[in-house]
Amino acid sequence: MQTVSKVYIIGIGYKPFDKKALEAINRADVILASRRLLEVFERYDEFETVRDKVRVLSNIEETTAYMRDRYKEETIVLLASGDPLFSGIGRRVINELGKGAVEIFPELSSIQVAFSKIKEAWDDAFLMSLHGGPDPEKRRRLPYEITDIPFLLQSHNKIAILTDRENNPAAIAKEIVQSSSFLLHPSSFTMYVCERLGYPEEKVTEGNPEEIARMSFSEPNVVIIKTRVDIPQSAAGSQYETKQPETEGRGPETGFFFGLAEDDIAHSRGLITKDEARAVTIHKLRLPRCGVLWDIGAGSGSVSIEAARLCPALRVFAVEKDKEQLDNIKRNRVRFNVPNIELIEGPALESLESLPAPDRVFIGGSGGQLEGLVRRIGERMLSGIIVLNAATIETLHDAVHHFEIAGFITEISQVSISRSKIVNGRMHMSALNPVFIITGRKN
């Protein structure tokens, strides 16, 4: 039986190699390293004896291509930074080659080392990576972005961040300072920047966001943000008034998968799909377990939030151009723990070109571009369902017309909602404006 070669991913940076990792290095035909990790590896005692095996590759695509082509014929060691499975290359290699072809020897993660430097426990911290890669054109999409940090700080008193050149400590600090209108004052937070951990020149800088925003730091570095006081769920000075559910469950604040109330969701000026209409809309969408949903004119993101919670493997693209509404979506995305929502900022029609083809589409707002939107959706969607909610007869007429021209089989539902209210101590029913829900199907 032919022996199956493996790729050994070995974390380096802080400790000497253990026995098994050292055996793999000595047995390797080739040792792959980035330029930065070569600099780290050169400080190890074992480097001189294996230096002829070292091959420096310039980027992750070149590295994975080399391993994919050679791992069955060569014993390959791949050097990684810290723990390869904490926002590292380990996941990528396993996805490429399969678990059976990979063995991992983790090191301490830089996050773990950073907390040891500031002498803080980290079992209660929110951990995130903003390390999207060095090439702006090939940056991987991250679950959370730098603009999400102010919203995360409303729910977490301690956050640790892997940074990169673009998402650097000063940029993170500026994001917090600029968001002070709906967050605690920047002086309420302490930031720690841990530079070049494991190198002889490692350094830890402590300051508030206003101070850190004026500084520059060497790479690589890790940022830890700590709140000086406990932040309640509704931050002081917040422009939002939201009801706080008492149960806990899948998201940080709910014990159920479906049925968020309007008061649960951050929104502005009453601009939100009403509860009952949202329930019918989700039903008409017949959401798949996985695939792609476009929420166009997402507003507060109420439909996106419900869909993402119901189907965590579904990729939800919330398309919105209004800055206030985008802030609402960001806050809701963090609050309900739905990183499978990706925000797309800009006018709807122009924003669709870069998105993957949809399986489902909800149009909450068209910005006066309904005809062009439906035509483009019809071109991109091979099969699937599109749903639009209309408040007026004119929009209903236009939607049905455009749906049919685009090749959708169309049906209409009218939802008339009345809600109870107390008048002079007695219960009455108060009617809301009816909503037309137009559904188009393409098989």
SVG drawing of the C-alpha trace seen along z (x, -y; Angstrom):
<svg xmlns="http://www.w3.org/2000/svg" viewBox="-65 -62 88 64">
<polyline fill="none" stroke="black" stroke-width="0.4" points="0.0,0.0 1.4,-3.4 2.2,-5.7 0.1,-8.9 2.2,-12.0 0.9,-14.8 1.2,-18.5 2.3,-19.3 1.2,-22.8 3.4,-24.0 2.7,-27.2 5.7,-29.2 6.4,-32.4 6.7,-32.0 7.9,-28.6 10.5,-26.0 9.3,-23.1 7.9,-20.1 9.2,-16.6 6.6,-15.7 6.8,-19.1 10.6,-18.8 10.5,-15.3 8.2,-16.6 10.6,-19.4 13.6,-17.1 11.6,-14.6 10.3,-17.2 11.3,-17.5 10.3,-21.1 9.4,-23.8 7.2,-26.5 7.2,-29.9 6.1,-33.5 8.8,-36.2 7.7,-37.4 7.7,-33.8 11.1,-33.1 12.3,-36.0 10.8,-34.4 12.1,-30.9 15.6,-32.2 15.7,-32.8 15.1,-29.1 18.1,-26.9 17.0,-24.3 17.0,-26.7 20.6,-26.2 20.2,-22.5 17.2,-22.7 17.7,-26.0 18.3,-24.4 14.7,-22.9 13.1,-26.3 11.1,-27.8 9.6,-31.2 6.3,-31.7 4.8,-35.2 1.1,-34.7 -1.5,-32.2 -2.7,-31.3 0.8,-30.3 1.3,-28.4 -2.0,-26.4 -1.3,-25.7 2.1,-24.3 0.8,-22.0 -2.1,-20.8 0.3,-19.8 3.0,-18.3 1.7,-16.9 1.2,-13.4 4.9,-13.1 6.6,-15.3 6.5,-15.6 5.6,-19.3 5.9,-21.4 4.0,-24.7 5.0,-27.3 2.1,-29.3 1.8,-32.1 0.6,-31.0 -2.4,-28.8 -3.1,-27.9 -6.8,-27.3 -7.4,-30.6 -8.1,-32.9 -5.1,-31.3 -4.2,-29.2 -5.2,-25.9 -8.8,-26.1 -7.8,-27.0 -5.4,-24.0 -8.0,-21.6 -10.6,-22.8 -8.2,-22.4 -6.7,-19.0 -9.1,-17.4 -8.6,-16.5 -6.8,-13.3 -4.0,-15.0 -3.2,-17.5 -1.6,-17.3 -1.5,-20.5 0.9,-21.4 -0.5,-24.7 1.5,-27.4 0.1,-30.0 -2.1,-32.4 -1.1,-36.0 -4.4,-36.8 -3.5,-34.5 -0.1,-36.1 -1.5,-39.6 -3.8,-39.0 -0.9,-37.6 1.0,-40.8 -1.7,-43.0 -2.5,-40.5 -6.2,-40.1 -8.4,-37.0 -9.6,-36.3 -12.3,-33.7 -14.9,-36.4 -13.6,-38.3 -15.2,-38.6 -12.5,-37.5 -12.5,-38.8 -10.1,-39.1 -9.8,-42.1 -6.9,-40.5 -8.3,-40.3 -5.0,-39.8 -2.4,-42.1 -3.9,-42.4 -6.9,-44.8 -8.2,-43.1 -8.2,-39.7 -9.1,-40.5 -11.3,-37.8 -14.7,-38.8 -14.7,-38.8 -17.7,-38.0 -17.3,-41.5 -15.8,-44.7 -14.1,-47.6 -17.3,-49.6 -19.0,-46.9 -16.7,-47.5 -18.7,-50.3 -21.8,-48.1 -19.9,-45.1 -18.8,-47.3 -22.4,-47.8 -22.6,-44.1 -19.1,-43.1 -17.0,-44.7 -13.8,-43.2 -12.8,-42.7 -9.6,-41.3 -8.8,-42.0 -6.3,-40.6 -5.4,-43.6 -3.8,-44.2 -2.3,-47.1 -5.6,-48.6 -7.5,-47.8 -4.8,-49.1 -5.0,-50.2 -5.3,-53.9 -8.1,-53.2 -9.9,-51.2 -9.5,-53.9 -10.8,-56.5 -13.9,-54.4 -14.7,-54.4 -14.1,-58.2 -16.3,-58.9 -19.1,-56.8 -19.3,-58.5 -22.7,-59.9 -24.4,-56.6 -21.7,-55.0 -20.2,-55.8 -17.5,-58.5 -14.2,-57.3 -12.6,-57.9 -14.8,-55.0 -12.6,-52.6 -9.0,-51.5 -7.1,-50.2 -4.0,-48.0 -1.9,-47.7 0.5,-44.7 3.2,-45.2 5.5,-42.5 4.8,-39.9 7.5,-37.3 10.1,-39.6 12.9,-41.2 11.3,-44.6 7.8,-43.7 5.9,-46.5 2.6,-47.1 0.9,-50.6 -2.0,-51.5 -4.3,-54.5 -7.8,-55.7 -9.1,-55.7 -8.5,-59.4 -4.8,-58.9 -4.4,-55.7 -5.9,-57.4 -3.0,-59.8 -0.3,-57.1 1.3,-54.7 2.4,-51.1 4.6,-48.4 3.2,-45.2 2.1,-42.7 0.0,-43.8 -3.0,-42.8 -5.6,-45.3 -7.5,-44.7 -10.4,-47.1 -11.7,-47.0 -14.6,-49.0 -13.9,-50.7 -17.5,-50.3 -20.1,-47.7 -22.2,-48.9 -25.9,-48.2 -27.5,-46.7 -29.0,-50.1 -25.9,-52.3 -26.0,-55.8 -26.7,-58.4 -28.0,-55.9 -30.3,-57.3 -32.2,-54.0 -35.0,-52.9 -35.3,-49.2 -37.1,-46.7 -34.8,-44.1 -36.1,-40.5 -35.5,-38.7 -34.7,-35.2 -31.5,-33.9 -31.0,-31.5 -29.5,-31.4 -28.8,-35.1 -27.5,-37.0 -31.0,-38.4 -33.7,-35.9 -34.8,-32.4 -36.5,-31.7 -35.6,-31.4 -38.4,-33.4 -40.8,-36.1 -38.9,-39.3 -41.1,-42.2 -40.7,-45.7 -39.5,-46.9 -36.8,-44.2 -35.1,-45.6 -33.3,-48.9 -35.0,-51.1 -35.6,-54.7 -38.8,-56.8 -41.1,-53.8 -39.5,-52.5 -39.7,-48.8 -41.6,-45.9 -44.5,-45.3 -44.4,-42.0 -47.4,-40.4 -46.3,-41.5 -42.8,-40.3 -44.1,-36.9 -46.1,-36.5 -43.1,-37.8 -40.7,-35.2 -43.3,-32.5 -43.7,-33.5 -39.9,-33.5 -39.7,-29.8 -36.1,-30.2 -33.6,-27.5 -31.3,-26.2 -28.4,-27.5 -27.9,-29.7 -28.1,-33.4 -30.8,-36.0 -30.7,-39.6 -32.6,-42.0 -32.8,-45.1 -33.6,-48.4 -33.1,-46.5 -33.9,-49.4 -33.4,-48.3 -32.6,-44.8 -35.6,-43.2 -36.2,-40.7 -32.5,-40.0 -32.2,-39.4 -35.1,-37.0 -33.9,-35.1 -30.3,-34.9 -31.4,-33.5 -33.7,-30.9 -31.0,-29.8 -27.5,-30.3 -26.0,-28.7 -27.8,-31.2 -25.7,-34.1 -27.8,-37.2 -26.8,-40.4 -28.5,-43.5 -28.4,-46.3 -29.0,-49.8 -27.8,-53.3 -29.1,-55.3 -26.4,-55.9 -28.8,-55.9 -30.4,-52.6 -27.0,-51.1 -26.1,-51.9 -29.4,-50.2 -28.5,-47.0 -25.0,-46.9 -26.3,-47.2 -29.0,-44.5 -26.5,-42.2 -24.2,-42.3 -27.1,-42.2 -28.6,-39.1 -25.3,-37.4 -25.9,-36.9 -22.5,-37.3 -24.0,-35.6 -25.5,-39.0 -23.2,-41.0 -23.8,-44.7 -23.7,-46.2 -23.7,-50.0 -24.9,-52.0 -27.7,-52.4 -29.5,-49.1 -29.1,-48.7 -25.4,-49.5 -24.7,-47.3 -26.1,-44.1 -23.4,-43.5 -20.8,-42.3 -23.1,-39.9 -23.5,-36.2 -26.6,-35.1 -29.6,-35.0 -31.9,-32.1 -34.3,-34.5 -34.9,-38.2 -36.9,-40.5 -37.4,-44.1 -38.2,-46.4 -37.4,-49.5 -36.4,-50.2 -35.3,-53.9 -37.4,-54.6 -35.5,-51.9 -38.1,-49.1 -38.2,-48.3 -34.4,-48.1 -34.1,-46.1 -36.6,-43.5 -35.2,-43.2 -31.7,-42.6 -32.9,-40.2 -34.7,-38.2 -31.4,-38.1 -29.4,-36.9 -31.9,-34.4 -32.1,-31.1 -34.7,-29.8 -36.1,-31.0 -38.5,-33.4 -38.8,-37.2 -41.1,-39.0 -42.0,-42.7 -44.3,-44.4 -46.3,-47.3 -48.4,-49.9 -50.0,-51.5 -52.1,-50.4 -49.6,-52.0 -46.7,-50.1 -48.7,-46.9 -49.6,-47.5 -46.0,-48.3 -44.6,-45.3 -46.9,-42.8 -46.1,-44.2 -42.4,-44.1 -42.4,-40.6 -44.3,-39.2 -42.1,-40.8 -39.0,-39.4 -40.4,-35.9 -41.8,-35.4 -45.1,-33.6 -46.8,-36.1 -49.4,-35.9 -50.7,-38.6 -51.7,-38.5 -53.3,-41.4 -52.5,-41.5 -54.9,-43.6 -53.8,-44.0 -55.7,-45.3 -54.2,-45.6 -55.9,-45.9 -55.6,-49.1 -57.3,-50.3 -59.6,-53.2 -61.4,-54.4 -60.7,-51.2 -62.1,-49.0 -60.3,-47.1 -60.8,-48.2 -59.2,-47.1 -57.2,-49.7 -56.5,-49.0 -53.1,-49.4 -52.7,-50.2 -53.1,-47.1 -50.0,-45.7 -49.9,-43.9 -47.3,-41.1 -46.4,-40.2 -44.6,-36.9 -42.8,-35.9 -41.5,-32.4 -39.2,-31.2 -38.6,-27.5"/>
</svg>
